[in-house]
Amino acid sequence: MILGQKNHELNQPLLSFSFSNSEKKNETQNDVIARFFSKYYLYTAMIVGVCYGSYNFLLYLAVGQTFELRIVFLNQMANLTFFLSFQSISAIINKKRNGSFWLKQTSCYYDEEGKYDWRVLTIVTGRSISQIVSITLLYFTLEASLKSGVNNSIILSIYGAASIFTAIAFYFIFNEKLGVRHIVGIMLMTFSLILIASGKYQVNEQVQLRTGITEETKLSVFVPIVLAILNCFAFVAGSYYSRQMKTTKLSIFQYTADSAAFISILFSILALVYHFNYKPYTSEQFKLVALSSCCQVIGQIFFVGSGAYGNGGLVQAMIQVSAPYQMLLEIFVLNQYPTLMGVAGMGCCIGATVYIILSNK
């Protein structure tokens, strides 16, 4: 069975070309990438956490200024740039080596018999849909966090549940080990939600002025909690498709670029429509979202590699470093200090993920 092969057997080229005069070179690239992520996936997953923490924080700042979904549309600039750059470079390389910008024989979307590989399209499309769902839920989670008064970093620490959900899903799909530690993790995660929900939060004064929300009309903290939990399932789907990706001819870079192509093109068009026909983006909004978009792309590249060659549950667990990292940014940049119950809840979330990691050693 292909999914059960060891990492050194994986077919994972750095670029998506397979030429007879460079097969040996491509095989070497396969081994290098597979060994790198197989050996260092915990560290690369931590890099993903830092990138995602920065991405969430910068987007949090942008959303707090306007409370409009159009901010999310602008967020796909780096994804679109990465997609166009990758395809352009790939086409130029193909032209130099084969005399054509594109050949069916070298396309990852066609099998060795020259037939269209619908499975590859399904994987890329599935990943794209999960991204659309995830970023939409993220926006509403950010907005709900602001309108309920809870630190966004505390709410996003709930994403730690994704490590448990991923481990359970991969147990049934890929036969990865599942043990008592995951049951303990579920219990700790449930307790952390209780702690977070029990905290008393106060809506920021600037948010009150922009939205007219009062202490009596502010959102319940359960709203961002539920949204964060729902997003965990989108993360599980993303991990699943990343794992499936390594059984295809897709490279990490092409998979990242192609899976983000639809959402980046669609959202970029919507951003242009809103900017020129409805309400222009301010320069500050543009800068914040552009930086967050860059962090997102870098995080996605490392996430795909880590998820494809590492243990799915542990990768999701290490990514949760994004929550405390984002909290530090909130404290030092915004002087936004969390409540005691919120910190306790975050600590419990992190404790659950760390327990899973240590018990796997």
LUMKETOR-26876 format. One line per 10 residues: number of its first residue (from 1); their letters; for each residue x, y, z of N, C-alpha, C. Coordinates in steps of 0.02 Angstrom, whole numbers. Layout:
N
NUM> a> X,Y,Z,X,Y,Z,X,Y,Z; ...
END
This chain:
361
1> milgqknhel> 42,-60,0,0,0,0,44,62,0; 30,110,-43,74,168,-52,80,208,12; 24,217,48,25,260,108,68,229,163; 82,166,159,121,134,212,195,132,198; 216,160,140,287,159,124,326,203,171; 390,186,179,433,226,221,453,289,184; 479,337,222,493,403,193,545,401,138; 595,355,143,647,355,92,621,328,26; 561,301,24,532,275,-37,486,325,-71; 477,382,-39,428,430,-65,452,464,-129
11> nqpllsfsfs> 405,477,-173,420,513,-235,403,586,-227; 450,627,-205,435,697,-188,489,743,-215; 486,761,-280,536,806,-308,528,877,-285; 582,914,-287,579,985,-268,537,1023,-318; 545,1009,-383,503,1038,-434,466,981,-469; 411,1000,-502,366,949,-529,385,926,-599; 449,917,-614,469,894,-679,505,827,-673; 497,785,-723,529,720,-723,559,708,-792; 624,720,-800,656,714,-864,704,655,-863; 709,621,-918,751,561,-922,824,577,-907
21> nsekknetqn> 848,635,-927,918,652,-917,932,682,-848; 880,686,-806,892,714,-739,857,673,-686; 840,609,-701,804,568,-653,846,556,-590; 911,546,-600,954,534,-542,955,594,-496; 957,654,-525,957,715,-486,891,723,-448; 836,707,-482,770,713,-451,763,664,-393; 791,602,-403,787,553,-350,825,577,-288; 882,610,-300,920,637,-244,880,691,-208; 846,733,-246,803,784,-217,747,753,-176; 720,697,-202,667,661,-166,691,642,-96
31> dviarffsky> 749,611,-94,776,587,-31,792,644,17; 820,698,-10,839,755,32,778,785,66; 726,799,27,666,830,55,631,784,104; 625,720,85,592,671,128,629,663,194; 696,657,190,735,649,252,733,711,295; 736,770,263,735,832,301,672,839,343; 614,832,311,552,841,348,537,782,395; 560,722,377,550,665,421,590,673,486; 649,703,480,694,711,538,678,773,579; 660,827,545,652,891,579,581,918,580
41> ylytamivgv> 531,875,570,463,900,563,438,935,626; 463,916,685,442,951,746,466,1023,746; 527,1034,722,555,1101,719,523,1143,664; 512,1112,606,479,1149,552,407,1165,570; 376,1120,609,307,1134,632,307,1193,681; 361,1200,720,367,1257,766,374,1322,726; 411,1319,670,417,1377,627,349,1396,600; 309,1345,583,240,1357,560,201,1394,614; 210,1373,676,175,1405,732,192,1479,739; 256,1496,732,277,1566,736,248,1606,678
51> cygsynflly> 250,1576,618,222,1611,559,147,1622,567; 112,1571,590,40,1577,599,22,1624,656; 63,1626,708,51,1673,763,58,1745,738; 109,1758,698,118,1824,668,61,1841,621; 42,1791,581,-13,1800,533,-78,1818,570; -94,1781,622,-155,1793,660,-155,1862,693; -97,1880,721,-91,1944,756,-100,2003,709; -66,2000,652,-70,2055,604,-140,2061,574; -172,2003,561,-240,2005,535,-288,2029,589; -273,2012,651,-313,2034,709,-312,2111,713
61> lavgqtfelr> -254,2141,702,-248,2214,702,-289,2244,645; -285,2214,586,-321,2240,528,-397,2234,537; -420,2177,563,-491,2167,574,-518,2215,626; -477,2228,678,-498,2273,731,-509,2345,708; -481,2362,650,-489,2430,624,-554,2440,586; -580,2386,557,-637,2396,512,-696,2349,523; -684,2288,550,-737,2238,559,-774,2224,494; -736,2214,440,-766,2200,375,-732,2140,344; -772,2097,313,-746,2035,283,-699,2049,225; -702,2109,197,-659,2126,140,-585,2124,158
71> ivflnqmanl> -569,2129,223,-500,2123,245,-472,2054,226; -514,2003,232,-493,1935,215,-478,1929,140; -516,1964,99,-505,1962,26,-435,1987,9; -414,2040,43,-349,2069,30,-292,2024,54; -308,1977,97,-257,1936,130,-223,1886,83; -249,1877,23,-222,1826,-22,-170,1852,-71; -145,1912,-60,-96,1941,-106,-33,1898,-113; -4,1877,-57,58,1839,-59,46,1770,-90; -12,1740,-76,-28,1676,-107,-31,1682,-182; -63,1735,-207,-69,1745,-279,0,1757,-310
81> tfflsfqsis> 41,1797,-277,109,1811,-301,150,1748,-304; 145,1707,-251,182,1644,-249,160,1597,-305; 94,1592,-316,67,1549,-368,92,1570,-437; 87,1635,-453,109,1660,-518,184,1652,-527; 222,1665,-474,295,1659,-478,316,1587,-490; 286,1541,-452,303,1470,-460,287,1445,-530; 227,1461,-554,207,1437,-621,252,1468,-675; 271,1531,-667,314,1564,-717,383,1532,-719; 412,1521,-660,478,1490,-656,477,1419,-684; 424,1382,-666,418,1313,-691,412,1312,-766
91> aiinkkrngs> 373,1358,-794,364,1361,-867,429,1377,-903; 468,1423,-874,532,1442,-904,581,1384,-904; 584,1348,-847,628,1290,-842,607,1237,-892; 543,1226,-898,517,1176,-945,534,1195,-1017; 529,1260,-1032,545,1285,-1099,618,1272,-1117; 662,1285,-1070,734,1276,-1082,752,1203,-1090; 720,1159,-1053,738,1089,-1054,702,1049,-1108; 641,1070,-1125,600,1031,-1171,576,1069,-1231; 590,1134,-1235,569,1172,-1292,496,1193,-1291; 463,1182,-1234,392,1201,-1228,379,1223,-1156
101> fwlkqtscyy> 334,1271,-1149,317,1295,-1082,279,1242,-1042; 244,1198,-1076,204,1147,-1041,200,1084,-1083; 209,1027,-1052,202,963,-1085,161,917,-1041; 119,878,-1073,77,831,-1036,120,780,-998; 177,761,-1030,220,710,-1000,250,733,-934; 259,797,-926,291,823,-865,242,851,-814; 178,853,-833,127,880,-788,111,830,-733; 104,856,-673,86,815,-615,13,793,-617; -25,823,-661,-96,809,-665,-113,754,-716; -61,725,-746,-70,669,-792,-27,610,-770
111> deegkydwrv> -55,549,-775,-18,490,-755,30,469,-810; 64,413,-799,115,390,-846,85,369,-913; 20,354,-914,-13,334,-976,-42,395,-1013; -32,454,-986,-56,514,-1019,-128,530,-1004; -157,495,-955,-227,508,-936,-229,558,-878; -282,597,-878,-289,648,-824,-299,613,-757; -259,634,-708,-263,604,-641,-312,643,-599; -373,619,-595,-425,654,-558,-412,653,-483; -374,604,-460,-358,601,-389,-316,661,-367; -269,680,-409,-228,739,-393,-271,801,-390
121> ltivtgrsis> -317,808,-438,-362,866,-438,-405,867,-376; -428,807,-355,-469,802,-294,-431,825,-233; -368,805,-228,-326,824,-170,-316,899,-168; -298,928,-225,-286,1000,-229,-350,1039,-216; -405,1017,-245,-469,1051,-234,-492,1045,-162; -483,986,-133,-503,977,-63,-464,1022,-16; -399,1028,-29,-357,1073,11,-379,1145,3; -396,1164,-59,-418,1232,-73,-483,1248,-36; -530,1202,-37,-594,1212,-2,-583,1219,73; -539,1177,100,-525,1181,172,-493,1248,190
131> qivsitllyf> -453,1277,145,-424,1343,157,-477,1397,157; -524,1393,110,-577,1443,107,-618,1442,171; -636,1381,193,-675,1374,255,-636,1399,314; -571,1382,317,-529,1400,375,-521,1476,381; -504,1509,326,-491,1582,330,-556,1620,344; -612,1595,319,-676,1627,334,-694,1620,407; -684,1560,434,-697,1549,505,-649,1589,548; -586,1596,524,-537,1636,562,-560,1708,568; -584,1736,513,-608,1806,515,-663,1814,567; -713,1771,565,-769,1777,612,-747,1763,684
141> tleaslksgv> -695,1720,692,-668,1708,758,-633,1771,785; -594,1803,741,-560,1866,761,-611,1919,780; -663,1926,739,-714,1977,753,-751,1961,817; -769,1897,827,-806,1878,887,-763,1886,949; -697,1875,943,-652,1885,1000,-651,1958,1021; -647,2002,972,-647,2074,987,-713,2096,1019; -768,2069,994,-834,2090,1018,-854,2056,1083; -816,2006,1105,-830,1974,1169,-780,1996,1222; -725,2029,1201,-676,2054,1248,-621,2006,1266; -622,1945,1240,-571,1896,1258,-511,1904,1212
151> nnsiilsiyg> -451,1892,1240,-390,1894,1199,-394,1844,1143; -379,1866,1083,-383,1820,1026,-334,1762,1033; -276,1774,1063,-227,1721,1072,-255,1665,1116; -296,1683,1165,-326,1633,1209,-375,1590,1170; -416,1622,1129,-465,1585,1089,-429,1539,1039; -377,1565,1006,-343,1525,956,-302,1469,987; -290,1471,1052,-256,1415,1085,-299,1353,1083; -364,1363,1072,-411,1306,1065,-393,1265,1004; -357,1294,957,-335,1257,898,-294,1196,917; -271,1194,980,-235,1135,1003,-277,1072,997
161> aasiftaiaf> -343,1080,998,-387,1022,990,-377,990,922; -351,1027,874,-339,999,807,-290,941,810; -241,945,857,-193,890,863,-227,826,884; -277,832,927,-315,773,950,-360,747,894; -396,793,863,-440,773,808,-400,741,751; -341,770,737,-299,743,683,-275,673,701; -253,664,763,-229,599,784,-284,546,779; -344,564,799,-400,518,795,-416,501,722; -418,553,679,-432,542,608,-379,500,575; -315,513,590,-260,476,559,-257,404,585
171> yfifneklgv> -284,393,645,-287,325,671,-331,281,626; -387,308,606,-433,270,563,-411,269,490; -378,323,468,-361,327,396,-292,298,381; -242,315,423,-174,294,408,-146,244,459; -187,222,506,-166,174,557,-110,201,602; -107,267,612,-59,296,659,-80,279,730; -31,275,774,-44,254,843,-91,303,879; -135,275,918,-181,314,958,-186,281,1026; -172,319,1079,-171,288,1145,-204,328,1199; -186,310,1261,-215,342,1320,-200,416,1322
181> rhivgimlmt> -142,436,1295,-123,506,1297,-174,550,1261; -206,523,1210,-255,563,1173,-319,571,1213; -336,520,1252,-395,525,1296,-382,578,1350; -320,575,1379,-301,626,1428,-301,695,1397; -276,699,1335,-275,762,1299,-345,791,1289; -393,748,1273,-462,769,1264,-490,797,1330; -474,763,1385,-498,785,1451,-469,853,1468; -403,862,1457,-371,926,1472,-398,981,1428; -411,965,1364,-437,1015,1318,-507,1037,1339; -548,988,1360,-615,1004,1383,-613,1049,1445
191> fsliliasgk> -567,1033,1490,-560,1074,1551,-536,1144,1534; -493,1150,1484,-468,1216,1464,-525,1259,1436; -570,1228,1399,-628,1265,1372,-672,1291,1429; -679,1251,1481,-719,1272,1538,-686,1332,1572; -620,1330,1579,-584,1385,1610,-591,1449,1569; -581,1443,1503,-586,1502,1460,-656,1531,1462; -706,1488,1460,-776,1511,1460,-796,1542,1526; -760,1524,1580,-777,1549,1647,-747,1618,1661; -701,1640,1619,-669,1704,1630,-716,1763,1617; -702,1819,1649,-741,1880,1639,-699,1927,1595
201> yqvneqvqlr> -728,1946,1539,-691,1985,1490,-725,2052,1477; -685,2101,1461,-710,2169,1449,-691,2191,1379; -740,2215,1341,-728,2237,1273,-685,2300,1273; -636,2300,1227,-591,2358,1220,-630,2422,1206; -607,2478,1235,-642,2541,1227,-647,2563,1154; -594,2553,1116,-595,2572,1045,-645,2530,1006; -650,2466,1024,-699,2422,992,-769,2444,1009; -780,2465,1071,-845,2490,1092,-865,2551,1051; -817,2596,1039,-832,2656,1001,-849,2640,928; -813,2592,899,-824,2576,828,-889,2538,817
211> tgiteetkls> -907,2495,864,-964,2451,854,-1026,2469,894; -1017,2511,945,-1074,2528,988,-1093,2474,1037; -1048,2425,1045,-1060,2370,1092,-1051,2394,1164; -1094,2372,1207,-1088,2387,1279,-1078,2322,1316; -1067,2327,1381,-1058,2268,1422,-1121,2223,1420; -1178,2255,1411,-1241,2218,1409,-1252,2183,1342; -1225,2211,1288,-1239,2184,1222,-1179,2148,1191; -1124,2142,1228,-1065,2109,1199,-1079,2035,1187; -1041,2006,1141,-1050,1936,1124,-1029,1890,1181; -1060,1833,1184,-1040,1782,1232,-973,1752,1211
221> vfvpivlail> -931,1735,1259,-867,1705,1243,-875,1637,1210; -934,1607,1216,-946,1542,1184,-945,1548,1107; -961,1607,1081,-963,1616,1008,-894,1605,977; -841,1641,998,-775,1627,969,-749,1557,986; -769,1530,1044,-747,1463,1062,-774,1412,1012; -838,1416,996,-869,1370,949,-839,1377,879; -827,1439,858,-797,1452,793,-726,1422,788; -688,1429,843,-620,1401,844,-621,1325,840; -669,1294,875,-675,1221,872,-693,1198,802; -739,1233,770,-759,1216,701,-699,1220,654
231> ncfafvagsy> -656,1269,665,-597,1277,622,-548,1220,629; -550,1187,687,-506,1129,698,-518,1075,646; -581,1067,627,-598,1016,577,-570,1034,508; -567,1099,494,-536,1121,431,-461,1105,432; -429,1112,490,-359,1096,497,-346,1021,487; -391,981,513,-385,908,505,-389,891,431; -435,922,395,-442,910,323,-378,930,287; -349,987,307,-287,1010,276,-230,961,287; -225,933,347,-174,884,363,-184,820,322; -247,801,314,-262,740,275,-240,748,202
241> ysrqmkttkl> -257,804,172,-238,814,102,-163,822,93; -129,850,143,-56,855,140,-25,786,142; -54,742,183,-29,673,186,-41,636,120; -98,648,89,-113,617,25,-68,643,-30; -48,706,-24,-7,738,-75,58,700,-88; 88,671,-37,153,641,-45,150,576,-86; 91,551,-101,84,492,-143,75,510,-216; 79,575,-232,72,599,-301,139,627,-325; 140,652,-387,200,683,-415,206,756,-396; 157,782,-359,159,853,-339,217,866,-292
251> sifqytadsa> 252,921,-304,303,943,-257,270,983,-201; 306,994,-148,281,1034,-92,262,1104,-116; 306,1133,-157,294,1201,-180,235,1206,-228; 230,1157,-274,175,1159,-321,109,1147,-286; 109,1101,-239,48,1086,-201,25,1148,-162; 72,1182,-130,56,1243,-93,29,1297,-140; 61,1305,-197,40,1357,-245,-27,1340,-277; -34,1278,-301,-95,1260,-337,-156,1257,-292; -147,1232,-230,-204,1227,-185,-229,1295,-162; -186,1345,-166,-206,1413,-146,-225,1455,-207
261> afisilfsil> -220,1426,-267,-233,1464,-328,-304,1490,-331; -352,1446,-320,-423,1466,-328,-442,1520,-278; -426,1509,-214,-445,1557,-163,-407,1623,-173; -344,1620,-193,-305,1682,-202,-331,1723,-261; -348,1689,-316,-374,1725,-374,-443,1754,-359; -487,1713,-329,-555,1736,-313,-554,1794,-264; -517,1787,-209,-516,1839,-158,-481,1903,-183; -430,1895,-225,-395,1954,-251,-441,1994,-297; -481,1959,-338,-529,1993,-381,-581,2031,-339; -605,1997,-286,-654,2029,-242,-624,2090,-207
271> alvyhfnykp> -559,2085,-188,-525,2142,-156,-522,2202,-203; -506,2189,-266,-502,2243,-316,-571,2274,-327; -622,2233,-330,-691,2258,-340,-711,2303,-282; -697,2280,-220,-714,2321,-161,-674,2385,-159; -610,2380,-177,-566,2439,-172,-586,2494,-221; -601,2475,-282,-615,2526,-334,-689,2544,-340; -733,2503,-315,-805,2517,-324,-843,2531,-260; -816,2511,-203,-853,2521,-141,-814,2561,-89; -764,2530,-60,-727,2565,-7,-653,2549,-13; -611,2599,-27,-539,2587,-36,-506,2563,29
281> ytseqfklva> -455,2522,22,-415,2502,80,-367,2559,98; -356,2568,162,-307,2618,184,-237,2589,178; -187,2632,177,-118,2609,171,-98,2566,231; -123,2583,290,-106,2544,350,-137,2474,345; -199,2470,322,-231,2405,314,-192,2363,263; -172,2395,209,-135,2359,157,-69,2332,185; -33,2372,223,31,2350,251,22,2291,299; -27,2298,344,-39,2245,393,-58,2179,360; -104,2183,312,-127,2123,279,-73,2093,233; -33,2136,202,21,2111,159,72,2072,200
291> lssccqvigq> 90,2098,258,137,2063,302,107,1997,327; 44,1999,347,12,1938,371,7,1886,316; -4,1909,255,-9,1863,198,58,1829,184; 113,1866,191,180,1836,182,193,1783,235; 175,1798,297,183,1749,351,142,1687,338; 83,1696,310,39,1640,294,70,1593,242; 99,1621,189,128,1581,136,188,1541,161; 232,1574,199,290,1540,227,268,1483,272; 218,1498,314,191,1447,359,161,1389,321; 126,1402,266,94,1350,227,145,1303,196
301> iffvgsgayg> 200,1330,171,252,1288,140,281,1239,191; 298,1264,250,325,1221,302,272,1173,329; 209,1196,331,155,1153,355,145,1093,309; 146,1105,244,136,1051,196,191,999,203; 254,1022,207,309,975,215,307,937,280; 291,972,335,287,940,401,230,891,403; 172,910,376,114,867,378,121,806,333; 158,814,278,166,758,231,213,705,257; 267,725,291,318,677,312,323,667,387; 285,706,426,288,698,499,225,666,526
311> ngglvqamiq> 225,655,591,166,629,625,114,683,629; 54,670,601,2,721,595,-16,754,660; -27,714,712,-47,741,777,6,784,808; 69,762,803,124,799,833,137,864,796; 129,863,731,137,924,692,86,976,714; 23,956,720,-29,1002,742,-15,1026,813; 13,983,855,28,1002,924,82,1056,926; 136,1047,888,190,1094,889,170,1162,860; 122,1161,814,99,1224,784,66,1268,837; 44,1238,892,9,1277,943,54,1326,981
321> vsapyqmlle> 119,1327,964,163,1379,992,139,1447,968; 97,1448,917,71,1512,891,31,1550,943; -5,1514,987,-48,1547,1036,-8,1587,1088; 40,1556,1124,79,1597,1172,121,1650,1137; 145,1636,1077,183,1686,1039,139,1746,1023; 77,1733,1002,31,1788,988,14,1826,1051; 8,1791,1107,-8,1826,1170,49,1874,1189; 111,1853,1178,167,1897,1193,164,1960,1149; 145,1951,1086,137,2009,1042,82,2055,1067; 26,2026,1090,-29,2066,1116,-8,2106,1178
331> ifvlnqyptl> 33,2074,1220,54,2107,1282,104,2163,1268; 156,2149,1228,210,2197,1217,193,2250,1165; 151,2234,1117,134,2282,1064,70,2320,1081; 20,2285,1106,-45,2317,1118,-58,2332,1192; -14,2308,1236,-26,2314,1309,-93,2285,1328; -111,2230,1295,-174,2196,1308,-160,2135,1351; -176,2140,1415,-161,2087,1462,-221,2040,1471; -209,1975,1471,-264,1927,1476,-288,1919,1548; -347,1890,1556,-373,1876,1623,-341,1813,1650; -345,1804,1715,-315,1745,1747,-345,1680,1721
341> mgvagmgcci> -412,1678,1716,-445,1618,1692,-427,1604,1619; -419,1657,1580,-400,1648,1511,-330,1618,1504; -283,1644,1545,-215,1617,1544,-214,1545,1568; -254,1530,1619,-259,1461,1645,-285,1415,1590; -335,1438,1554,-363,1398,1499,-312,1386,1445; -274,1439,1427,-223,1431,1376,-169,1383,1400; -149,1390,1463,-99,1345,1491,-121,1273,1489; -184,1262,1501,-211,1194,1499,-211,1167,1427; -227,1210,1379,-224,1191,1308,-153,1171,1288; -106,1214,1307,-36,1200,1290,-12,1138,1326
351> gatvyiilsn> -33,1131,1390,-15,1071,1428,-39,1007,1395; -99,1010,1366,-127,951,1332,-84,932,1272; -64,982,1233,-25,967,1173,46,944,1191; 76,976,1241,143,957,1263,142,885,1291; 89,869,1327,83,801,1354,82,749,1298; 45,765,1245,42,720,1188,111,710,1158; 148,765,1152,215,762,1123,263,720,1165; 265,735,1230,311,700,1275,294,627,1282; 230,611,1283,210,541,1292,221,500,1229; 237,534,1175,250,499,1112,323,480,1105
361> k> 365,508,1149,437,494,1144,451,421,1164
END
